[in-house]
């Protein structure tokens, strides 16, 4: 979901839900991981027509789960950056 809050500010959100993947054990039997929810949110702000700032907050509820067998996901984390657009014809 992405919502424009004011002229140059967007609020973004994601909710991922799954029942858990199946996997194959070494002895040949199959297993199933437990399901999980993952809530994420972010902001994007247009500074000029060529420059945007953004940040993304992931796993806001800090849930521990495995997306794939024996591969744990990170707990709460965030990233951010700058987007520079070339040749804007506005």
Secondary structure as a PSIPRED ss2 file (coil, helix, strand):
# PSIPRED VFORMAT (PSIPRED V4.0)

   1 X C   1.000  0.000  0.000
   2 X E   0.000  0.000  1.000
   3 X E   0.000  0.000  1.000
   4 X E   0.000  0.000  1.000
   5 X E   0.000  0.000  1.000
   6 X E   0.000  0.000  1.000
   7 X C   1.000  0.000  0.000
   8 X C   1.000  0.000  0.000
   9 X E   0.000  0.000  1.000
  10 X E   0.000  0.000  1.000
  11 X E   0.000  0.000  1.000
  12 X E   0.000  0.000  1.000
  13 X E   0.000  0.000  1.000
  14 X E   0.000  0.000  1.000
  15 X E   0.000  0.000  1.000
  16 X E   0.000  0.000  1.000
  17 X E   0.000  0.000  1.000
  18 X E   0.000  0.000  1.000
  19 X C   1.000  0.000  0.000
  20 X C   1.000  0.000  0.000
  21 X C   1.000  0.000  0.000
  22 X E   0.000  0.000  1.000
  23 X E   0.000  0.000  1.000
  24 X E   0.000  0.000  1.000
  25 X C   1.000  0.000  0.000
  26 X C   1.000  0.000  0.000
  27 X C   1.000  0.000  0.000
  28 X C   1.000  0.000  0.000
  29 X C   1.000  0.000  0.000
  30 X E   0.000  0.000  1.000
  31 X E   0.000  0.000  1.000
  32 X E   0.000  0.000  1.000
  33 X C   1.000  0.000  0.000
  34 X C   1.000  0.000  0.000
  35 X C   1.000  0.000  0.000
  36 X E   0.000  0.000  1.000
  37 X E   0.000  0.000  1.000
  38 X E   0.000  0.000  1.000
  39 X E   0.000  0.000  1.000
  40 X E   0.000  0.000  1.000
  41 X E   0.000  0.000  1.000
  42 X E   0.000  0.000  1.000
  43 X E   0.000  0.000  1.000
  44 X E   0.000  0.000  1.000
  45 X E   0.000  0.000  1.000
  46 X E   0.000  0.000  1.000
  47 X C   1.000  0.000  0.000
  48 X C   1.000  0.000  0.000
  49 X C   1.000  0.000  0.000
  50 X C   1.000  0.000  0.000
  51 X E   0.000  0.000  1.000
  52 X E   0.000  0.000  1.000
  53 X E   0.000  0.000  1.000
  54 X E   0.000  0.000  1.000
  55 X E   0.000  0.000  1.000
  56 X E   0.000  0.000  1.000
  57 X E   0.000  0.000  1.000
  58 X E   0.000  0.000  1.000
  59 X C   1.000  0.000  0.000
  60 X C   1.000  0.000  0.000
  61 X C   1.000  0.000  0.000
  62 X C   1.000  0.000  0.000
  63 X C   1.000  0.000  0.000
  64 X C   1.000  0.000  0.000
  65 X C   1.000  0.000  0.000
  66 X E   0.000  0.000  1.000
  67 X E   0.000  0.000  1.000
  68 X E   0.000  0.000  1.000
  69 X C   1.000  0.000  0.000
  70 X C   1.000  0.000  0.000
  71 X E   0.000  0.000  1.000
  72 X E   0.000  0.000  1.000
  73 X C   1.000  0.000  0.000
  74 X C   1.000  0.000  0.000
  75 X C   1.000  0.000  0.000
  76 X C   1.000  0.000  0.000
  77 X E   0.000  0.000  1.000
  78 X E   0.000  0.000  1.000
  79 X E   0.000  0.000  1.000
  80 X E   0.000  0.000  1.000
  81 X E   0.000  0.000  1.000
  82 X E   0.000  0.000  1.000
  83 X E   0.000  0.000  1.000
  84 X E   0.000  0.000  1.000
  85 X C   1.000  0.000  0.000
  86 X C   1.000  0.000  0.000
  87 X C   1.000  0.000  0.000
  88 X C   1.000  0.000  0.000
  89 X C   1.000  0.000  0.000
  90 X C   1.000  0.000  0.000
